[in-house]
């Protein structure tokens, strides 16, 4: 009995050991791969950035003379015309200088007249040999000095007149006052720089959006590209813009180089997009022909576009009202203009338009830099994934080694081919995707193109539509005995 018992126990231990060994080897050998298909479709490459909204033309109005502000004739939102008086600097000091310059001119004119008459007398005496040549030369010099003093006095008078004129500050352009930086009684000093008193936006019907693009993406941005943006006050409304300028000036902040990109966009009313009515209502059919390509790229059908177009026309019709509204002018406007804080009580036309975009708003911008249709594409996870960490090591075979040297880039995995060159080594990226052949991963070299953040365009020999490629593993912890690893799932 004892001998049989030991035999049974030995058989049991062998069975348990075999099962354990099988289980351990099975979890390593049988990896459940995550796969996706190579398909054809559209890829739209975009650059996202955050910028600020501002008027296309914004003029800072300052003063060229120092003094105390004695009057303000406009306030926030005031509509001004070019040449309109908007503020005054106390002219007392400058009036005094003007009077002094006028008096100096009178003295210089009298001295010149006397020197001229004296020169004429001396000249006649010299012709009759009654005056020495040396005395005549003295008279000529006195006349020239008197003429120079007269010209200097005229220039001083012109300068005094100009300074007196600078006391009357006028609007340089037609527009709307969007900022007032001073009040009556404030002293401004223009000794070293020109202090700003107002900011005037020339035209609020068009706005400008400026964003900073990093040096790695700036070459993809070109003038004329389409852009879209939203603002925080209207998160559900999308504004369409066009890239109008890519500045060449680099802006370096904390060793990061950026370039400013500008876009111009029509400023729509809050009630909906403005519809020009110069020649009657627009034809929806003609509008569809102009915007067909853009709408189809966004998945909008002709019927949907025409329906929305007519709805916008109907909404805009009753909302068409003038953006400028004249307010009553107080009887004693001059007294208010010379009172601290009185500018806010002044009458005059005010801008009361219901435009959607305001100066200083934050714009969340998307610039469409490239767009392709019907191209071979793969999920981005397929280019990041490398199966080397999830299979057992095998003997080296012909061709690229499984899990070979990887390009330590931010996203894609692949191999590097290096070529010696004078002064260093040049590295060349080789992107690849992986397919299953006889149950084992096999590398397929591809060339990556544009990406939209989810899919990447790929080309290469052996690629076919519908081909199954590896994008990760279902359970990385069971596959390689670690938590995490390069599962390669979509991010």
Secondary structure, DSSP 8 states (H G I E B T S, - for coil): -HHHHHHHHHHHHHHHHHHHHHHHHHHHH---EEEEE-EEEEEEEEEEEEEEEEESSEEEEE-SS-EEEEEE---TTBEE-TT-EEEEE--HHHHHHHHHHHHHHHHHHHHHHHHHHHHHHHHHHHHTT-S-HHHHHHHHHHHHHHHHHHHHHHHHHHHHHHHHHHTEEE-SSSEEEEEE---TT-EE--SSS--EEEEEES-TTEEEEEEEEETTTGGG--TT-EEEEEETTEEEEEEEEEEEEEEEEEEEETTEEEEEEEEEEE--BTTB-----TTSS--HHHHHHHHHHHHHHTT--HHHHHHHHHHHHHHHHHH---SEEEE---TTHHHHHTSTTGGGG--EEEE---BS--TT-EEEEEEEEEEEEEEEEEEHHHHH--GGGGS------SSS-TT------SS--EEEEEEEETTEEEEEEEEEEEEEETTEEEEEEEEEEEE-SSEEEEE-TT--TT-EEEEEES-HHHHHSSSS-------
